Amino acid sequence: MTSEGSITSSPPPPLTTLVTVLSLLFSVFIFVAAIRLSQHLLPRSAPRRYLYLHTWHLFDFLIHIVFEGSFLYHSFFTYTALPPASSSGDYPHPASITTASKAAFLGYTNRRYGAAHSTFPTALLWQEYARADGRWANTDTNIISIELLTVFIAGPLALYICYLLQRQQHPAHGEPFNTTTTPDPSNKISSPSAAELWFLIIILATGEIYGGFMTFAPEWMSGNANLSTGNWMYLWLYLVFFNGIWVVMPGWCLWIAWGEVKQAFDKRTERADVEGKKTR
């Protein structure tokens, strides 16, 4: 019993719940599925780094479509209706609030949208992640804008890159990497589909890094109001590790693409020098 006038406080929620465990296991399952599918779709003779590229882009596609696609679904179709007399609207990001009026998501001032208003399994997943970044449980217009591009452009583009990687490694479905008019094992970007492949890898990787910056820059400039940085698991696992993957891997893709493009231009310059000497 507590003494009269004392204030009782409820204990904090447990750090690890069943939703936490299932969410992490599902992420691992998608990663393992991407590895196994990549090993099945590419021949054993494929260079190891192309296997890594295929695995990454397949994993990227699955995460964007399955996880972030469900986020968009709950953002647009899951809501709680407020009493008609209520004048409170949704809670968009401060950057979307003008001085003239308070913005309301989709114009509905009598609704609250987002995963926080559902008990569906995918909504519980986003409620779990929202313990680290509260914007993902509601309708932050900055996040939703980025995710629209991520789900409908970056996701399909990652899958198309997987297709191009497979096409390059299977001569029956297209030109392999080393097929040129004059066979040259070192010139890996000579076929049109190879040029398309590396161009799109650069575009997607740049977009992923830019999207990550635009996700967190508003928070950094507003004091991390929605981020839970005082808890080691939320900070280092949810925020740093899971988001850091989409900085490290796109950065690695850019590095590999730079090497391929540089090698192609070096070969082209060498051939031009040789042809120039022949015409003298």
Buried (B, 14 or more C-beta within 10 A) or exposed (E): EEEEEEEEEEEEEEEEEEBBEBBBEBBEEBBEEBBEBBBEBBEEEBEEEBBBBBBBBBBBBBBBBBBBBBBBBBBBEBBEEBEEEEEEBBBBBEEBBEEEEBBBBEEBBBBBBBBBBBEEEBBBBBBBBBBBBBBBBBBBBBBBEBBBBBBBBBBEBBBBBBBBBBBBBBEEEBBBBBBBEEEEEEBBBBBEBBBBBBEBBBBBBBBBBEBBEBBBEBBEEEEEEBBBEEBEBBBBBBBBEBBEBBBEBBEBBBEBBEEBBEBBEEBEEEEEEEEEEEEE
